[in-house]
């Protein structure tokens, strides 16, 4: 039996804020828990020399720099630089073997938050931390597990989605959206909005008509099994209810969408895909999706 592609997205293992969190965790671990004295500078040295490197990735993430592909690259490079700089300074500091002179920040109340942060990074599941951070910082990373949005998004594409995009931008026909699967809200799909509330939509022989006018769709393809599927290729005229929209996959012959579920509530739309930050085809890396 032919199974249509359900387009479920996987939460990416490279969450948008995870590089910065990993850098901090590695840095703190190397400073406090290293078995090698030559790779283990004191916390005072870290605070004295590397505060900007700790704060750098966090500030860039808080500023939303990851909304652009090259902003994400900058955050990753800074995070890697943090780790390398910490390790290098640890090595050279240990070789100096100079007498330690306490400074004004060598206080227990300065060290305590750092120790708690380190312990928390080791005890609290990393996925939990990343999910909370992504919720707060609005950007999330996902991997496309299916091909129902081909050729716009292909299997294995890693994308960044803005989960607060529609708080400041009005939903429009043609928008790519991340939405909850109507039959299981814990699953997220990527689809394209083709009709808004109050509009009449009809599909005749795979051509979409909005308010009795055929609409151009340069993004769509039909790459499914060649079979007569009346429900898939033809839909009687229907009006989109208030506070709903009608969504379709770009690969029309291999997608479950509003042809199966009907119009979806606007409230089920959670965000908008922005760009591909990693893909099997490296030519697609950095590509904006629309």
Buried (B, 14 or more C-beta within 10 A) or exposed (E): EEEBBBBBBEBBEBBBBBBBBBBBBBBBBBBBEBEEEEBBBBBBBBBEBBEEBBEBBBBBBEEBBBBBBEBBBBBBEBBBBBBEBBBEBBBEBBEEEEEEEEEEEBEEEEBEEBEEBBEEBEEEEBEEBBBEBBEEBBBBBBBBBBBBBBEBBBBBBBBBBBBBBBEEEEBEBEBBBBBBBBEEEEBBBBBBBBBBBEBBBBBEEEEBBBEEEEBEBEBBBEEBEEEEBEEBBBBEEBBBEEEBBBBBBBBBBBBBBBBEEEBBEBEBBBBBBBBBBBBEEEEBBBBEBE
